Amino acid sequence: MLKDNPGAVLSASIADILYDEKEELLLVSYTNGKVEEFYGVIKEMYEEFRNSFFREKYFNDYIKNVYDFYFVRA
């Protein structure tokens, strides 16, 4: 089941995030319409990202170039 953080504005470039705890899947939607799935993201990493004050920095430092991903929509 995908979990989200309704109503949250994540950053200038990240529009929304969804998380599937069972599959350890993080879905990131960008403000430009691009969507990516990141695999193997543990729940604690998702929660730290979701709760981070500097979400875009957290994403760039700990998720973007660390986890395997797939372009859902480019």
PDB file of N, H, CA, C and O in Angstrom:
ATOM      1  N   MET A   1       0.842  -1.181   0.000  1.00  0.00           N
ATOM      2  CA  MET A   1       0.000   0.000   0.000  1.00  0.00           C
ATOM      3  C   MET A   1       0.883   1.238   0.000  1.00  0.00           C
ATOM      4  O   MET A   1       1.765   1.376   0.847  1.00  0.00           O
ATOM      5  N   LEU A   2       0.652   2.123  -0.931  1.00  0.00           N
ATOM      6  H   LEU A   2      -0.065   2.011  -1.619  1.00  0.00           H
ATOM      7  CA  LEU A   2       1.420   3.362  -1.008  1.00  0.00           C
ATOM      8  C   LEU A   2       0.933   4.345   0.040  1.00  0.00           C
ATOM      9  O   LEU A   2      -0.268   4.572   0.186  1.00  0.00           O
ATOM     10  N   LYS A   3       1.881   4.928   0.770  1.00  0.00           N
ATOM     11  H   LYS A   3       2.856   4.744   0.651  1.00  0.00           H
ATOM     12  CA  LYS A   3       1.574   5.954   1.761  1.00  0.00           C
ATOM     13  C   LYS A   3       2.039   7.282   1.204  1.00  0.00           C
ATOM     14  O   LYS A   3       3.041   7.356   0.492  1.00  0.00           O
ATOM     15  N   ASP A   4       1.305   8.328   1.533  1.00  0.00           N
ATOM     16  H   ASP A   4       0.491   8.268   2.111  1.00  0.00           H
ATOM     17  CA  ASP A   4       1.735   9.639   1.082  1.00  0.00           C
ATOM     18  C   ASP A   4       1.689  10.621   2.233  1.00  0.00           C
ATOM     19  O   ASP A   4       1.349  10.273   3.363  1.00  0.00           O
ATOM     20  N   ASN A   5       2.031  11.827   1.925  1.00  0.00           N
ATOM     21  H   ASN A   5       2.308  12.110   1.006  1.00  0.00           H
ATOM     22  CA  ASN A   5       2.025  12.917   2.890  1.00  0.00           C
ATOM     23  C   ASN A   5       1.138  13.999   2.291  1.00  0.00           C
ATOM     24  O   ASN A   5       1.652  14.970   1.737  1.00  0.00           O
ATOM     25  N   PRO A   6      -0.200  13.854   2.390  1.00  0.00           N
ATOM     26  CA  PRO A   6      -1.126  14.725   1.678  1.00  0.00           C
ATOM     27  C   PRO A   6      -0.901  16.198   1.976  1.00  0.00           C
ATOM     28  O   PRO A   6      -0.684  16.599   3.120  1.00  0.00           O
ATOM     29  N   GLY A   7      -0.958  16.988   0.918  1.00  0.00           N
ATOM     30  H   GLY A   7      -1.134  16.662  -0.011  1.00  0.00           H
ATOM     31  CA  GLY A   7      -0.871  18.422   1.075  1.00  0.00           C
ATOM     32  C   GLY A   7       0.522  18.968   1.296  1.00  0.00           C
ATOM     33  O   GLY A   7       0.694  20.182   1.404  1.00  0.00           O
ATOM     34  N   ALA A   8       1.510  18.115   1.367  1.00  0.00           N
ATOM     35  H   ALA A   8       1.370  17.129   1.279  1.00  0.00           H
ATOM     36  CA  ALA A   8       2.871  18.580   1.636  1.00  0.00           C
ATOM     37  C   ALA A   8       3.504  19.114   0.357  1.00  0.00           C
ATOM     38  O   ALA A   8       3.460  18.465  -0.688  1.00  0.00           O
ATOM     39  N   VAL A   9       4.081  20.279   0.452  1.00  0.00           N
ATOM     40  H   VAL A   9       4.117  20.806   1.301  1.00  0.00           H
ATOM     41  CA  VAL A   9       4.896  20.798  -0.637  1.00  0.00           C
ATOM     42  C   VAL A   9       6.325  20.408  -0.300  1.00  0.00           C
ATOM     43  O   VAL A   9       6.881  20.869   0.697  1.00  0.00           O
ATOM     44  N   LEU A  10       6.912  19.570  -1.117  1.00  0.00           N
ATOM     45  H   LEU A  10       6.461  19.195  -1.927  1.00  0.00           H
ATOM     46  CA  LEU A  10       8.184  18.973  -0.758  1.00  0.00           C
ATOM     47  C   LEU A  10       9.379  19.843  -1.087  1.00  0.00           C
ATOM     48  O   LEU A  10      10.307  19.933  -0.284  1.00  0.00           O
ATOM     49  N   SER A  11       9.383  20.480  -2.232  1.00  0.00           N
ATOM     50  H   SER A  11       8.629  20.407  -2.884  1.00  0.00           H
ATOM     51  CA  SER A  11      10.504  21.337  -2.611  1.00  0.00           C
ATOM     52  C   SER A  11      10.143  22.048  -3.905  1.00  0.00           C
ATOM     53  O   SER A  11       9.037  21.890  -4.423  1.00  0.00           O
ATOM     54  N   ALA A  12      11.068  22.820  -4.416  1.00  0.00           N
ATOM     55  H   ALA A  12      11.966  22.948  -3.995  1.00  0.00           H
ATOM     56  CA  ALA A  12      10.843  23.514  -5.683  1.00  0.00           C
ATOM     57  C   ALA A  12      10.733  22.537  -6.849  1.00  0.00           C
ATOM     58  O   ALA A  12      10.054  22.828  -7.834  1.00  0.00           O
ATOM     59  N   SER A  13      11.391  21.384  -6.753  1.00  0.00           N
ATOM     60  H   SER A  13      11.942  21.148  -5.953  1.00  0.00           H
ATOM     61  CA  SER A  13      11.367  20.431  -7.868  1.00  0.00           C
ATOM     62  C   SER A  13      10.598  19.143  -7.571  1.00  0.00           C
ATOM     63  O   SER A  13      10.208  18.444  -8.506  1.00  0.00           O
ATOM     64  N   ILE A  14      10.369  18.811  -6.310  1.00  0.00           N
ATOM     65  H   ILE A  14      10.686  19.379  -5.550  1.00  0.00           H
ATOM     66  CA  ILE A  14       9.650  17.588  -5.945  1.00  0.00           C
ATOM     67  C   ILE A  14       8.222  17.949  -5.550  1.00  0.00           C
ATOM     68  O   ILE A  14       7.998  18.668  -4.577  1.00  0.00           O
ATOM     69  N   ALA A  15       7.262  17.440  -6.316  1.00  0.00           N
ATOM     70  H   ALA A  15       7.444  16.855  -7.107  1.00  0.00           H
ATOM     71  CA  ALA A  15       5.859  17.770  -6.089  1.00  0.00           C
ATOM     72  C   ALA A  15       5.202  16.861  -5.062  1.00  0.00           C
ATOM     73  O   ALA A  15       4.384  17.320  -4.265  1.00  0.00           O
ATOM     74  N   ASP A  16       5.552  15.562  -5.070  1.00  0.00           N
ATOM     75  H   ASP A  16       6.216  15.189  -5.718  1.00  0.00           H
ATOM     76  CA  ASP A  16       4.867  14.609  -4.197  1.00  0.00           C
ATOM     77  C   ASP A  16       5.716  13.354  -4.058  1.00  0.00           C
ATOM     78  O   ASP A  16       6.551  13.051  -4.910  1.00  0.00           O
ATOM     79  N   ILE A  17       5.484  12.627  -2.962  1.00  0.00           N
ATOM     80  H   ILE A  17       4.805  12.873  -2.270  1.00  0.00           H
ATOM     81  CA  ILE A  17       6.117  11.322  -2.775  1.00  0.00           C
ATOM     82  C   ILE A  17       5.068  10.334  -2.287  1.00  0.00           C
ATOM     83  O   ILE A  17       4.146  10.695  -1.556  1.00  0.00           O
ATOM     84  N   LEU A  18       5.222   9.101  -2.698  1.00  0.00           N
ATOM     85  H   LEU A  18       5.970   8.808  -3.292  1.00  0.00           H
ATOM     86  CA  LEU A  18       4.408   7.987  -2.222  1.00  0.00           C
ATOM     87  C   LEU A  18       5.363   6.877  -1.826  1.00  0.00           C
ATOM     88  O   LEU A  18       6.457   6.764  -2.380  1.00  0.00           O
ATOM     89  N   TYR A  19       4.945   6.046  -0.854  1.00  0.00           N
ATOM     90  H   TYR A  19       4.056   6.139  -0.404  1.00  0.00           H
ATOM     91  CA  TYR A  19       5.822   4.974  -0.391  1.00  0.00           C
ATOM     92  C   TYR A  19       5.034   3.696  -0.192  1.00  0.00           C
ATOM     93  O   TYR A  19       3.943   3.712   0.378  1.00  0.00           O
ATOM     94  N   ASP A  20       5.590   2.584  -0.664  1.00  0.00           N
ATOM     95  H   ASP A  20       6.476   2.571  -1.127  1.00  0.00           H
ATOM     96  CA  ASP A  20       5.034   1.253  -0.447  1.00  0.00           C
ATOM     97  C   ASP A  20       5.983   0.517   0.487  1.00  0.00           C
ATOM     98  O   ASP A  20       7.062   0.088   0.077  1.00  0.00           O
ATOM     99  N   GLU A  21       5.578   0.373   1.737  1.00  0.00           N
ATOM    100  H   GLU A  21       4.701   0.721   2.069  1.00  0.00           H
ATOM    101  CA  GLU A  21       6.440  -0.239   2.749  1.00  0.00           C
ATOM    102  C   GLU A  21       6.742  -1.698   2.436  1.00  0.00           C
ATOM    103  O   GLU A  21       7.877  -2.145   2.601  1.00  0.00           O
ATOM    104  N   LYS A  22       5.746  -2.437   1.988  1.00  0.00           N
ATOM    105  H   LYS A  22       4.824  -2.074   1.854  1.00  0.00           H
ATOM    106  CA  LYS A  22       5.932  -3.860   1.700  1.00  0.00           C
ATOM    107  C   LYS A  22       6.958  -4.075   0.583  1.00  0.00           C
ATOM    108  O   LYS A  22       7.799  -4.969   0.674  1.00  0.00           O
ATOM    109  N   GLU A  23       6.886  -3.264  -0.455  1.00  0.00           N
ATOM    110  H   GLU A  23       6.203  -2.537  -0.528  1.00  0.00           H
ATOM    111  CA  GLU A  23       7.788  -3.390  -1.602  1.00  0.00           C
ATOM    112  C   GLU A  23       9.055  -2.548  -1.462  1.00  0.00           C
ATOM    113  O   GLU A  23       9.954  -2.637  -2.298  1.00  0.00           O
ATOM    114  N   GLU A  24       9.131  -1.728  -0.403  1.00  0.00           N
ATOM    115  H   GLU A  24       8.400  -1.656   0.276  1.00  0.00           H
ATOM    116  CA  GLU A  24      10.240  -0.777  -0.206  1.00  0.00           C
ATOM    117  C   GLU A  24      10.445   0.065  -1.466  1.00  0.00           C
ATOM    118  O   GLU A  24      11.555   0.184  -1.985  1.00  0.00           O
ATOM    119  N   LEU A  25       9.349   0.639  -1.936  1.00  0.00           N
ATOM    120  H   LEU A  25       8.448   0.543  -1.515  1.00  0.00           H
ATOM    121  CA  LEU A  25       9.318   1.401  -3.176  1.00  0.00           C
ATOM    122  C   LEU A  25       8.949   2.850  -2.880  1.00  0.00           C
ATOM    123  O   LEU A  25       7.930   3.118  -2.242  1.00  0.00           O
ATOM    124  N   LEU A  26       9.768   3.770  -3.338  1.00  0.00           N
ATOM    125  H   LEU A  26      10.595   3.552  -3.856  1.00  0.00           H
ATOM    126  CA  LEU A  26       9.515   5.199  -3.181  1.00  0.00           C
ATOM    127  C   LEU A  26       9.217   5.779  -4.555  1.00  0.00           C
ATOM    128  O   LEU A  26      10.032   5.671  -5.471  1.00  0.00           O
ATOM    129  N   LEU A  27       8.052   6.392  -4.695  1.00  0.00           N
ATOM    130  H   LEU A  27       7.390   6.480  -3.950  1.00  0.00           H
ATOM    131  CA  LEU A  27       7.636   7.023  -5.938  1.00  0.00           C
ATOM    132  C   LEU A  27       7.769   8.530  -5.767  1.00  0.00           C
ATOM    133  O   LEU A  27       7.166   9.113  -4.866  1.00  0.00           O
ATOM    134  N   VAL A  28       8.555   9.158  -6.629  1.00  0.00           N
ATOM    135  H   VAL A  28       9.044   8.685  -7.361  1.00  0.00           H
ATOM    136  CA  VAL A  28       8.799  10.600  -6.544  1.00  0.00           C
ATOM    137  C   VAL A  28       8.236  11.262  -7.792  1.00  0.00           C
ATOM    138  O   VAL A  28       8.610  10.917  -8.913  1.00  0.00           O
ATOM    139  N   SER A  29       7.327  12.224  -7.586  1.00  0.00           N
ATOM    140  H   SER A  29       7.024  12.504  -6.676  1.00  0.00           H
ATOM    141  CA  SER A  29       6.768  13.024  -8.679  1.00  0.00           C
ATOM    142  C   SER A  29       7.407  14.400  -8.632  1.00  0.00           C
ATOM    143  O   SER A  29       7.470  15.036  -7.580  1.00  0.00           O
ATOM    144  N   TYR A  30       7.876  14.846  -9.776  1.00  0.00           N
ATOM    145  H   TYR A  30       7.825  14.330 -10.631  1.00  0.00           H
ATOM    146  CA  TYR A  30       8.547  16.140  -9.866  1.00  0.00           C
ATOM    147  C   TYR A  30       7.593  17.200 -10.408  1.00  0.00           C
ATOM    148  O   TYR A  30       6.598  16.878 -11.056  1.00  0.00           O
ATOM    149  N   THR A  31       7.901  18.449 -10.141  1.00  0.00           N
ATOM    150  H   THR A  31       8.710  18.711  -9.614  1.00  0.00           H
ATOM    151  CA  THR A  31       7.054  19.551 -10.593  1.00  0.00           C
ATOM    152  C   THR A  31       7.035  19.677 -12.116  1.00  0.00           C
ATOM    153  O   THR A  31       6.120  20.288 -12.669  1.00  0.00           O
ATOM    154  N   ASN A  32       8.028  19.112 -12.800  1.00  0.00           N
ATOM    155  H   ASN A  32       8.771  18.616 -12.351  1.00  0.00           H
ATOM    156  CA  ASN A  32       8.062  19.158 -14.266  1.00  0.00           C
ATOM    157  C   ASN A  32       7.278  18.012 -14.902  1.00  0.00           C
ATOM    158  O   ASN A  32       7.266  17.877 -16.126  1.00  0.00           O
ATOM    159  N   GLY A  33       6.615  17.175 -14.075  1.00  0.00           N
ATOM    160  H   GLY A  33       6.625  17.284 -13.081  1.00  0.00           H
ATOM    161  CA  GLY A  33       5.801  16.074 -14.572  1.00  0.00           C
ATOM    162  C   GLY A  33       6.506  14.730 -14.606  1.00  0.00           C
ATOM    163  O   GLY A  33       5.852  13.705 -14.798  1.00  0.00           O
ATOM    164  N   LYS A  34       7.814  14.703 -14.427  1.00  0.00           N
ATOM    165  H   LYS A  34       8.346  15.536 -14.272  1.00  0.00           H
ATOM    166  CA  LYS A  34       8.576  13.450 -14.425  1.00  0.00           C
ATOM    167  C   LYS A  34       8.254  12.670 -13.150  1.00  0.00           C
ATOM    168  O   LYS A  34       8.038  13.256 -12.090  1.00  0.00           O
ATOM    169  N   VAL A  35       8.223  11.340 -13.267  1.00  0.00           N
ATOM    170  H   VAL A  35       8.399  10.864 -14.128  1.00  0.00           H
ATOM    171  CA  VAL A  35       7.971  10.462 -12.121  1.00  0.00           C
ATOM    172  C   VAL A  35       9.011   9.348 -12.132  1.00  0.00           C
ATOM    173  O   VAL A  35       9.277   8.751 -13.175  1.00  0.00           O
ATOM    174  N   GLU A  36       9.599   9.071 -10.966  1.00  0.00           N
ATOM    175  H   GLU A  36       9.382   9.556 -10.119  1.00  0.00           H
ATOM    176  CA  GLU A  36      10.590   8.004 -10.834  1.00  0.00           C
ATOM    177  C   GLU A  36      10.227   7.106  -9.655  1.00  0.00           C
ATOM    178  O   GLU A  36       9.684   7.568  -8.652  1.00  0.00           O
ATOM    179  N   GLU A  37      10.537   5.810  -9.792  1.00  0.00           N
ATOM    180  H   GLU A  37      10.979   5.435 -10.607  1.00  0.00           H
ATOM    181  CA  GLU A  37      10.401   4.840  -8.705  1.00  0.00           C
ATOM    182  C   GLU A  37      11.795   4.468  -8.227  1.00  0.00           C
ATOM    183  O   GLU A  37      12.668   4.143  -9.032  1.00  0.00           O
ATOM    184  N   PHE A  38      12.001   4.516  -6.924  1.00  0.00           N
ATOM    185  H   PHE A  38      11.292   4.780  -6.270  1.00  0.00           H
ATOM    186  CA  PHE A  38      13.279   4.127  -6.321  1.00  0.00           C
ATOM    187  C   PHE A  38      13.056   2.841  -5.534  1.00  0.00           C
ATOM    188  O   PHE A  38      12.113   2.740  -4.750  1.00  0.00           O
ATOM    189  N   TYR A  39      13.935   1.853  -5.748  1.00  0.00           N
ATOM    190  H   TYR A  39      14.701   1.935  -6.385  1.00  0.00           H
ATOM    191  CA  TYR A  39      13.770   0.517  -5.180  1.00  0.00           C
ATOM    192  C   TYR A  39      14.677   0.284  -3.977  1.00  0.00           C
ATOM    193  O   TYR A  39      15.801   0.783  -3.925  1.00  0.00           O
ATOM    194  N   GLY A  40      14.170  -0.486  -3.007  1.00  0.00           N
ATOM    195  H   GLY A  40      13.257  -0.892  -3.049  1.00  0.00           H
ATOM    196  CA  GLY A  40      14.962  -0.867  -1.846  1.00  0.00           C
ATOM    197  C   GLY A  40      15.073   0.213  -0.788  1.00  0.00           C
ATOM    198  O   GLY A  40      15.960   0.165   0.064  1.00  0.00           O
ATOM    199  N   VAL A  41      14.174   1.192  -0.839  1.00  0.00           N
ATOM    200  H   VAL A  41      13.453   1.232  -1.531  1.00  0.00           H
ATOM    201  CA  VAL A  41      14.199   2.291   0.134  1.00  0.00           C
ATOM    202  C   VAL A  41      13.510   1.818   1.414  1.00  0.00           C
ATOM    203  O   VAL A  41      12.315   1.523   1.407  1.00  0.00           O
ATOM    204  N   ILE A  42      14.260   1.747   2.502  1.00  0.00           N
ATOM    205  H   ILE A  42      15.231   1.986   2.507  1.00  0.00           H
ATOM    206  CA  ILE A  42      13.677   1.268   3.757  1.00  0.00           C
ATOM    207  C   ILE A  42      12.763   2.333   4.365  1.00  0.00           C
ATOM    208  O   ILE A  42      12.886   3.523   4.077  1.00  0.00           O
ATOM    209  N   LYS A  43      11.857   1.877   5.203  1.00  0.00           N
ATOM    210  H   LYS A  43      11.757   0.910   5.437  1.00  0.00           H
ATOM    211  CA  LYS A  43      10.853   2.754   5.808  1.00  0.00           C
ATOM    212  C   LYS A  43      11.488   3.933   6.538  1.00  0.00           C
ATOM    213  O   LYS A  43      11.004   5.060   6.435  1.00  0.00           O
ATOM    214  N   GLU A  44      12.559   3.682   7.268  1.00  0.00           N
ATOM    215  H   GLU A  44      12.952   2.766   7.352  1.00  0.00           H
ATOM    216  CA  GLU A  44      13.205   4.746   8.038  1.00  0.00           C
ATOM    217  C   GLU A  44      13.755   5.835   7.125  1.00  0.00           C
ATOM    218  O   GLU A  44      13.693   7.018   7.461  1.00  0.00           O
ATOM    219  N   MET A  45      14.293   5.442   5.971  1.00  0.00           N
ATOM    220  H   MET A  45      14.343   4.481   5.698  1.00  0.00           H
ATOM    221  CA  MET A  45      14.814   6.411   5.006  1.00  0.00           C
ATOM    222  C   MET A  45      13.668   7.262   4.453  1.00  0.00           C
ATOM    223  O   MET A  45      13.788   8.482   4.345  1.00  0.00           O
ATOM    224  N   TYR A  46      12.559   6.607   4.105  1.00  0.00           N
ATOM    225  H   TYR A  46      12.462   5.616   4.193  1.00  0.00           H
ATOM    226  CA  TYR A  46      11.379   7.332   3.624  1.00  0.00           C
ATOM    227  C   TYR A  46      10.897   8.329   4.674  1.00  0.00           C
ATOM    228  O   TYR A  46      10.616   9.483   4.352  1.00  0.00           O
ATOM    229  N   GLU A  47      10.800   7.890   5.925  1.00  0.00           N
ATOM    230  H   GLU A  47      11.028   6.952   6.187  1.00  0.00           H
ATOM    231  CA  GLU A  47      10.303   8.767   6.985  1.00  0.00           C
ATOM    232  C   GLU A  47      11.240   9.946   7.230  1.00  0.00           C
ATOM    233  O   GLU A  47      10.782  11.067   7.451  1.00  0.00           O
ATOM    234  N   GLU A  48      12.551   9.700   7.192  1.00  0.00           N
ATOM    235  H   GLU A  48      12.924   8.790   7.013  1.00  0.00           H
ATOM    236  CA  GLU A  48      13.508  10.800   7.351  1.00  0.00           C
ATOM    237  C   GLU A  48      13.371  11.791   6.200  1.00  0.00           C
ATOM    238  O   GLU A  48      13.416  13.002   6.414  1.00  0.00           O
ATOM    239  N   PHE A  49      13.205  11.289   4.997  1.00  0.00           N
ATOM    240  H   PHE A  49      13.169  10.305   4.823  1.00  0.00           H
ATOM    241  CA  PHE A  49      13.016  12.145   3.829  1.00  0.00           C
ATOM    242  C   PHE A  49      11.736  12.963   3.971  1.00  0.00           C
ATOM    243  O   PHE A  49      11.744  14.181   3.792  1.00  0.00           O
ATOM    244  N   ARG A  50      10.652  12.293   4.291  1.00  0.00           N
ATOM    245  H   ARG A  50      10.645  11.304   4.437  1.00  0.00           H
ATOM    246  CA  ARG A  50       9.349  12.953   4.435  1.00  0.00           C
ATOM    247  C   ARG A  50       9.379  14.035   5.506  1.00  0.00           C
ATOM    248  O   ARG A  50       8.750  15.081   5.346  1.00  0.00           O
ATOM    249  N   ASN A  51      10.097  13.795   6.589  1.00  0.00           N
ATOM    250  H   ASN A  51      10.608  12.945   6.719  1.00  0.00           H
ATOM    251  CA  ASN A  51      10.115  14.727   7.714  1.00  0.00           C
ATOM    252  C   ASN A  51      11.256  15.739   7.663  1.00  0.00           C
ATOM    253  O   ASN A  51      11.349  16.613   8.525  1.00  0.00           O
ATOM    254  N   SER A  52      12.113  15.628   6.671  1.00  0.00           N
ATOM    255  H   SER A  52      12.037  14.919   5.970  1.00  0.00           H
ATOM    256  CA  SER A  52      13.266  16.520   6.572  1.00  0.00           C
ATOM    257  C   SER A  52      12.832  17.953   6.271  1.00  0.00           C
ATOM    258  O   SER A  52      11.929  18.183   5.467  1.00  0.00           O
ATOM    259  N   PHE A  53      13.484  18.904   6.923  1.00  0.00           N
ATOM    260  H   PHE A  53      14.217  18.717   7.576  1.00  0.00           H
ATOM    261  CA  PHE A  53      13.205  20.316   6.670  1.00  0.00           C
ATOM    262  C   PHE A  53      13.725  20.722   5.294  1.00  0.00           C
ATOM    263  O   PHE A  53      13.072  21.483   4.580  1.00  0.00           O
ATOM    264  N   PHE A  54      14.898  20.213   4.923  1.00  0.00           N
ATOM    265  H   PHE A  54      15.428  19.595   5.503  1.00  0.00           H
ATOM    266  CA  PHE A  54      15.493  20.477   3.613  1.00  0.00           C
ATOM    267  C   PHE A  54      15.313  19.234   2.745  1.00  0.00           C
ATOM    268  O   PHE A  54      16.270  18.499   2.498  1.00  0.00           O
ATOM    269  N   ARG A  55      14.093  19.005   2.286  1.00  0.00           N
ATOM    270  H   ARG A  55      13.316  19.602   2.486  1.00  0.00           H
ATOM    271  CA  ARG A  55      13.751  17.765   1.601  1.00  0.00           C
ATOM    272  C   ARG A  55      14.538  17.549   0.316  1.00  0.00           C
ATOM    273  O   ARG A  55      14.984  16.435   0.046  1.00  0.00           O
ATOM    274  N   GLU A  56      14.714  18.594  -0.473  1.00  0.00           N
ATOM    275  H   GLU A  56      14.351  19.499  -0.254  1.00  0.00           H
ATOM    276  CA  GLU A  56      15.441  18.417  -1.733  1.00  0.00           C
ATOM    277  C   GLU A  56      16.901  18.047  -1.481  1.00  0.00           C
ATOM    278  O   GLU A  56      17.454  17.206  -2.190  1.00  0.00           O
ATOM    279  N   LYS A  57      17.523  18.655  -0.492  1.00  0.00           N
ATOM    280  H   LYS A  57      17.074  19.338   0.084  1.00  0.00           H
ATOM    281  CA  LYS A  57      18.906  18.319  -0.137  1.00  0.00           C
ATOM    282  C   LYS A  57      18.985  16.880   0.357  1.00  0.00           C
ATOM    283  O   LYS A  57      19.880  16.135  -0.041  1.00  0.00           O
ATOM    284  N   TYR A  58      18.050  16.484   1.227  1.00  0.00           N
ATOM    285  H   TYR A  58      17.323  17.089   1.550  1.00  0.00           H
ATOM    286  CA  TYR A  58      18.033  15.111   1.729  1.00  0.00           C
ATOM    287  C   TYR A  58      17.908  14.131   0.562  1.00  0.00           C
ATOM    288  O   TYR A  58      18.641  13.145   0.491  1.00  0.00           O
ATOM    289  N   PHE A  59      16.986  14.405  -0.340  1.00  0.00           N
ATOM    290  H   PHE A  59      16.390  15.206  -0.282  1.00  0.00           H
ATOM    291  CA  PHE A  59      16.773  13.548  -1.503  1.00  0.00           C
ATOM    292  C   PHE A  59      18.048  13.433  -2.336  1.00  0.00           C
ATOM    293  O   PHE A  59      18.454  12.331  -2.704  1.00  0.00           O
ATOM    294  N   ASN A  60      18.674  14.562  -2.630  1.00  0.00           N
ATOM    295  H   ASN A  60      18.344  15.457  -2.331  1.00  0.00           H
ATOM    296  CA  ASN A  60      19.893  14.554  -3.446  1.00  0.00           C
ATOM    297  C   ASN A  60      21.055  13.852  -2.753  1.00  0.00           C
ATOM    298  O   ASN A  60      21.845  13.172  -3.409  1.00  0.00           O
ATOM    299  N   ASP A  61      21.169  14.009  -1.439  1.00  0.00           N
ATOM    300  H   ASP A  61      20.528  14.562  -0.907  1.00  0.00           H
ATOM    301  CA  ASP A  61      22.292  13.428  -0.694  1.00  0.00           C
ATOM    302  C   ASP A  61      22.129  11.942  -0.385  1.00  0.00           C
ATOM    303  O   ASP A  61      23.112  11.201  -0.387  1.00  0.00           O
ATOM    304  N   TYR A  62      20.898  11.500  -0.118  1.00  0.00           N
ATOM    305  H   TYR A  62      20.100  12.103  -0.116  1.00  0.00           H
ATOM    306  CA  TYR A  62      20.707  10.144   0.418  1.00  0.00           C
ATOM    307  C   TYR A  62      19.874   9.196  -0.440  1.00  0.00           C
ATOM    308  O   TYR A  62      19.833   7.999  -0.155  1.00  0.00           O
ATOM    309  N   ILE A  63      19.214   9.691  -1.471  1.00  0.00           N
ATOM    310  H   ILE A  63      19.247  10.664  -1.702  1.00  0.00           H
ATOM    311  CA  ILE A  63      18.335   8.822  -2.249  1.00  0.00           C
ATOM    312  C   ILE A  63      18.682   8.827  -3.735  1.00  0.00           C
ATOM    313  O   ILE A  63      18.888   7.767  -4.326  1.00  0.00           O
ATOM    314  N   LYS A  64      18.747   9.994  -4.335  1.00  0.00           N
ATOM    315  H   LYS A  64      18.580  10.855  -3.856  1.00  0.00           H
ATOM    316  CA  LYS A  64      18.835  10.140  -5.791  1.00  0.00           C
ATOM    317  C   LYS A  64      19.940   9.310  -6.437  1.00  0.00           C
ATOM    318  O   LYS A  64      19.669   8.592  -7.400  1.00  0.00           O
ATOM    319  N   ASN A  65      21.138   9.382  -5.957  1.00  0.00           N
ATOM    320  H   ASN A  65      21.357   9.965  -5.175  1.00  0.00           H
ATOM    321  CA  ASN A  65      22.253   8.656  -6.579  1.00  0.00           C
ATOM    322  C   ASN A  65      22.671   7.417  -5.794  1.00  0.00           C
ATOM    323  O   ASN A  65      23.752   6.870  -6.009  1.00  0.00           O
ATOM    324  N   VAL A  66      21.806   6.983  -4.885  1.00  0.00           N
ATOM    325  H   VAL A  66      20.927   7.428  -4.710  1.00  0.00           H
ATOM    326  CA  VAL A  66      22.120   5.832  -4.039  1.00  0.00           C
ATOM    327  C   VAL A  66      21.280   4.615  -4.428  1.00  0.00           C
ATOM    328  O   VAL A  66      21.804   3.505  -4.529  1.00  0.00           O
ATOM    329  N   TYR A  67      19.994   4.818  -4.644  1.00  0.00           N
ATOM    330  H   TYR A  67      19.568   5.719  -4.563  1.00  0.00           H
ATOM    331  CA  TYR A  67      19.071   3.714  -4.923  1.00  0.00           C
ATOM    332  C   TYR A  67      18.848   3.545  -6.422  1.00  0.00           C
ATOM    333  O   TYR A  67      18.878   4.513  -7.183  1.00  0.00           O
ATOM    334  N   ASP A  68      18.624   2.296  -6.831  1.00  0.00           N
ATOM    335  H   ASP A  68      18.599   1.510  -6.213  1.00  0.00           H
ATOM    336  CA  ASP A  68      18.246   2.024  -8.212  1.00  0.00           C
ATOM    337  C   ASP A  68      16.883   2.645  -8.466  1.00  0.00           C
ATOM    338  O   ASP A  68      16.037   2.695  -7.574  1.00  0.00           O
ATOM    339  N   PHE A  69      16.676   3.121  -9.695  1.00  0.00           N
ATOM    340  H   PHE A  69      17.364   3.080 -10.419  1.00  0.00           H
ATOM    341  CA  PHE A  69      15.400   3.744 -10.003  1.00  0.00           C
ATOM    342  C   PHE A  69      14.970   3.416 -11.420  1.00  0.00           C
ATOM    343  O   PHE A  69      15.753   2.936 -12.239  1.00  0.00           O
ATOM    344  N   TYR A  70      13.706   3.690 -11.682  1.00  0.00           N
ATOM    345  H   TYR A  70      13.069   4.080 -11.017  1.00  0.00           H
ATOM    346  CA  TYR A  70      13.093   3.468 -12.983  1.00  0.00           C
ATOM    347  C   TYR A  70      12.259   4.696 -13.311  1.00  0.00           C
ATOM    348  O   TYR A  70      11.521   5.193 -12.460  1.00  0.00           O
ATOM    349  N   PHE A  71      12.372   5.192 -14.548  1.00  0.00           N
ATOM    350  H   PHE A  71      12.971   4.789 -15.240  1.00  0.00           H
ATOM    351  CA  PHE A  71      11.533   6.306 -14.981  1.00  0.00           C
ATOM    352  C   PHE A  71      10.132   5.783 -15.266  1.00  0.00           C
ATOM    353  O   PHE A  71       9.945   4.962 -16.164  1.00  0.00           O
ATOM    354  N   VAL A  72       9.153   6.250 -14.511  1.00  0.00           N
ATOM    355  H   VAL A  72       9.304   6.917 -13.781  1.00  0.00           H
ATOM    356  CA  VAL A  72       7.764   5.886 -14.759  1.00  0.00           C
ATOM    357  C   VAL A  72       7.225   6.773 -15.868  1.00  0.00           C
ATOM    358  O   VAL A  72       6.527   6.318 -16.775  1.00  0.00           O
ATOM    359  N   ARG A  73       7.567   8.048 -15.771  1.00  0.00           N
ATOM    360  H   ARG A  73       8.134   8.417 -15.035  1.00  0.00           H
ATOM    361  CA  ARG A  73       7.166   9.025 -16.782  1.00  0.00           C
ATOM    362  C   ARG A  73       8.299  10.030 -16.925  1.00  0.00           C
ATOM    363  O   ARG A  73       8.708  10.662 -15.950  1.00  0.00           O
ATOM    364  N   ALA A  74       8.797  10.171 -18.132  1.00  0.00           N
ATOM    365  H   ALA A  74       8.465   9.658 -18.924  1.00  0.00           H
ATOM    366  CA  ALA A  74       9.908  11.111 -18.356  1.00  0.00           C
ATOM    367  C   ALA A  74       9.404  12.419 -18.924  1.00  0.00           C
ATOM    368  O   ALA A  74      10.195  13.328 -19.175  1.00  0.00           O
TER     369      ALA A  74
END
